[in-house]
Amino acid sequence: MTLLSRYRHREYPVLACYALAAALLLISGCSTVGSDRADTKPAANAVPTDLPRWSAKGKVSFSLGDETEAARFQWRRSDSQTDVVTLSGPFSLRSQIVERRGDTVLWRDGEQVQLLSQLNPDSPVTAALVSLPYESMGSWLLGASADGQEWQAVVTAWQSAPPWSAPAKVTIRSAGMEIKVIISQWEFSPLP
């Protein structure tokens, strides 16, 4: 008689459910061991970090202290001076747009538009967005290392994005803040 069959009788249906759930958790936990190993070097030629036109889609999490917030993102770079990043929360009920044109960075929340630097950094997302150096962010997403001492940007996994290898996961850190980016789709134009 197995552990589960002992509890399948009518007198212990709740225990049987708990035992089954525990067994499934153990099995699923064992099946993911080793899957976090990331390819930290590109398999082919890495995408140029100064590429002028590209777009990326994926997920991002912002952690500050013990608070974490997550969102989906779509990033479009039309030239080296222009970025539009759309962030959307769970169920895509609401989206915000960060728009960079040269040195000016705007925050669009519905009809409300303001300079990003004027946002109140009261959440991990806004704290990160207010402090990030946007002139460097696009290059970091493409795999460039952070230049200064204040920020660290590391590609932790690469993916094939013909004709190059492009980052699949990027971690950005600074003073108690961590931003994890998972890129699920890249588009490059014009291709070489």
C-alpha positions as CSV (number, residue, x, y, z in Angstrom):
1,M,0.0,0.0,0.0
2,T,1.5,3.3,-1.1
3,L,1.4,6.6,0.9
4,L,-1.2,8.0,-1.5
5,S,-3.5,4.9,-1.6
6,R,-3.6,4.9,2.2
7,Y,-5.2,8.4,2.2
8,R,-7.5,7.8,-0.8
9,H,-10.3,6.4,1.4
10,R,-13.2,8.6,2.2
11,E,-12.1,9.5,5.7
12,Y,-8.9,11.3,4.5
13,P,-9.7,13.1,1.2
14,V,-8.0,16.3,2.2
15,L,-4.8,14.5,3.3
16,A,-4.8,12.7,-0.1
17,C,-5.0,16.1,-1.9
18,Y,-2.1,17.5,0.2
19,A,0.0,14.4,-0.3
20,L,-0.6,14.6,-4.1
21,A,0.2,18.3,-4.2
22,A,3.4,17.7,-2.2
23,A,4.5,14.9,-4.5
24,L,3.8,17.1,-7.6
25,L,5.9,19.9,-6.1
26,L,8.8,17.6,-5.4
27,I,8.6,16.1,-8.9
28,S,8.4,19.5,-10.6
29,G,11.2,20.9,-8.3
30,C,13.5,18.1,-9.3
31,S,12.8,18.6,-13.0
32,T,14.0,22.2,-13.0
33,V,17.3,21.6,-11.4
34,G,20.1,22.8,-13.7
35,S,17.8,24.7,-16.1
36,D,19.1,28.0,-14.8
37,R,22.4,27.5,-16.4
38,A,22.8,30.4,-18.8
39,D,25.0,30.7,-21.8
40,T,26.9,33.8,-20.8
41,K,28.8,34.1,-24.1
42,P,27.2,34.6,-27.5
43,A,27.2,31.5,-29.7
44,A,27.7,33.6,-32.9
45,N,28.6,37.2,-33.6
46,A,27.1,39.4,-30.9
47,V,24.7,42.1,-32.0
48,P,26.5,45.5,-32.4
49,T,25.9,47.5,-29.2
50,D,25.6,50.7,-31.3
51,L,22.9,49.4,-33.6
52,P,20.7,52.5,-34.5
53,R,17.4,50.7,-35.2
54,W,15.8,47.8,-33.4
55,S,12.9,46.7,-31.2
56,A,12.6,44.2,-28.4
57,K,9.8,42.7,-26.4
58,G,9.8,40.8,-23.1
59,K,9.4,41.1,-19.4
60,V,11.1,43.1,-16.8
61,S,11.2,43.1,-13.0
62,F,12.2,46.0,-10.8
63,S,13.4,45.2,-7.2
64,L,14.2,47.8,-4.6
65,G,14.9,46.5,-1.1
66,D,12.3,43.9,-0.4
67,E,9.7,45.2,-3.0
68,T,9.5,43.8,-6.5
69,E,7.3,44.9,-9.4
70,A,7.0,43.2,-12.8
71,A,5.8,44.4,-16.2
72,R,5.8,43.5,-19.9
73,F,7.7,45.8,-22.2
74,Q,8.1,46.7,-25.8
75,W,11.1,48.9,-26.7
76,R,11.5,50.6,-30.0
77,R,14.6,52.5,-31.0
78,S,14.2,54.4,-34.3
79,D,17.6,56.1,-34.1
80,S,20.4,56.6,-31.5
81,Q,18.6,59.5,-30.0
82,T,15.0,58.2,-29.9
83,D,13.6,55.4,-27.8
84,V,10.0,54.5,-26.9
85,V,9.4,52.0,-24.2
86,T,5.9,50.8,-23.4
87,L,5.4,49.1,-20.0
88,S,2.2,47.2,-19.3
89,G,1.2,45.6,-16.1
90,P,-0.7,42.4,-15.4
91,F,-3.5,41.6,-17.9
92,S,-2.4,44.6,-19.9
93,L,-5.0,46.7,-18.2
94,R,-2.9,49.8,-18.1
95,S,0.3,50.9,-19.9
96,Q,2.8,53.7,-19.5
97,I,5.2,54.9,-22.0
98,V,8.7,56.2,-21.5
99,E,9.8,58.3,-24.5
100,R,13.4,59.6,-25.0
101,R,14.3,62.2,-27.6
102,G,17.9,63.2,-27.1
103,D,18.3,64.4,-23.5
104,T,14.5,64.8,-22.9
105,V,12.8,61.8,-21.3
106,L,9.0,61.9,-20.9
107,W,6.6,59.7,-18.9
108,R,3.2,59.2,-20.5
109,D,0.4,57.7,-18.3
110,G,-2.8,57.9,-20.4
111,E,-3.4,61.6,-21.1
112,Q,-0.9,62.7,-18.4
113,V,2.6,63.7,-19.7
114,Q,5.5,64.9,-17.6
115,L,9.2,64.8,-17.5
116,L,10.4,61.5,-16.2
117,S,12.7,63.3,-13.7
118,Q,9.6,64.8,-12.0
119,L,8.1,61.4,-11.1
120,N,7.8,60.6,-7.4
121,P,10.1,57.6,-6.9
122,D,7.6,55.9,-4.6
123,S,7.7,52.4,-6.1
124,P,10.5,50.1,-7.4
125,V,9.5,50.9,-11.0
126,T,9.4,54.7,-10.7
127,A,12.6,54.7,-8.5
128,A,14.4,52.8,-11.3
129,L,13.0,54.8,-14.1
130,V,13.9,58.1,-12.5
131,S,17.5,57.1,-11.8
132,L,18.4,55.1,-15.0
133,P,20.8,56.7,-17.5
134,Y,18.6,56.4,-20.6
135,E,21.3,57.3,-23.0
136,S,23.0,54.0,-22.0
137,M,20.1,51.7,-21.4
138,G,19.6,50.7,-25.1
139,S,23.3,49.8,-25.4
140,W,23.0,47.7,-22.2
141,L,20.0,45.8,-23.6
142,L,22.1,45.0,-26.7
143,G,24.9,43.6,-24.5
144,A,27.2,46.6,-23.7
145,S,28.8,46.8,-20.3
146,A,28.0,49.7,-18.0
147,D,30.7,52.4,-18.3
148,G,30.5,54.0,-14.8
149,Q,30.9,52.8,-11.2
150,E,27.3,53.5,-10.3
151,W,25.6,50.9,-12.6
152,Q,26.4,47.3,-13.5
153,A,24.9,45.7,-16.6
154,V,25.5,42.0,-17.2
155,V,24.1,39.7,-20.0
156,T,23.4,36.4,-18.2
157,A,22.0,34.5,-21.3
158,W,22.1,34.9,-25.1
159,Q,19.8,33.8,-27.9
160,S,19.9,33.5,-31.6
161,A,18.4,36.6,-33.3
162,P,19.7,36.2,-36.9
163,P,22.0,37.4,-38.2
164,W,23.5,37.8,-34.6
165,S,23.4,36.4,-31.1
166,A,21.5,38.9,-28.9
167,P,20.9,39.0,-25.2
168,A,18.1,36.9,-23.8
169,K,18.6,38.0,-20.2
170,V,20.2,41.1,-18.8
171,T,20.6,42.1,-15.1
172,I,21.2,45.7,-14.2
173,R,22.2,46.7,-10.6
174,S,22.8,49.9,-8.7
175,A,22.7,50.8,-5.0
176,G,20.2,48.3,-3.7
177,M,18.2,48.3,-6.9
178,E,18.1,45.4,-9.4
179,I,16.4,45.2,-12.8
180,K,16.0,41.9,-14.5
181,V,15.1,41.9,-18.2
182,I,14.1,38.9,-20.2
183,I,13.9,39.6,-24.0
184,S,11.6,37.2,-25.8
185,Q,11.7,38.8,-29.3
186,W,14.2,41.0,-31.2
187,E,13.8,42.8,-34.5
188,F,16.6,44.5,-36.3
189,S,16.3,46.9,-39.2
190,P,17.9,47.4,-41.5
191,L,19.8,44.1,-41.5
192,P,23.4,44.2,-42.7
